[in-house]
Amino acid sequence: YFRRGEGRNATKWVIWLNGGGWCYSNISCEERRNRYAHLGSLQSHSSTLTRRLYFGSADPATNPDFWDWTHVEVPYCDASSFLGNLDAPRSVYVPPLQRHMPLYFRGYRILH
């Protein structure tokens, strides 16, 4: 998710690292997955920059400080704050569902 800046500030960057809530146990990770499925995958993300609030706006009236800077939005889909780096999914037993579910922790690879 990238928007090139303009003019003399095009070489300056705003990098937005999206948040999305951590999970801290097998059950909390599964609850997060079930309640906020869109946070655990990039499949539903747009291919264009979506950050339209103050820092991402290309409108000088809305964003007088950074409107002409180059912007990058890094989507958050890993519940480990961009720290997970597992090759295979982790199989987690979820008692309320009485079954194992795969959870992927690969956020580290997004930043590297």
Secondary structure, DSSP 8 states (H G I E B T S, - for coil): -EE---GGGTT-EEEEE-------SHHHHHHHHHH-GGGG-STTS-SS----SGGG---TTT-TTTTTSEEEEE----TTTT----SS-EEEEETTTTEEEEE---HHHHH-
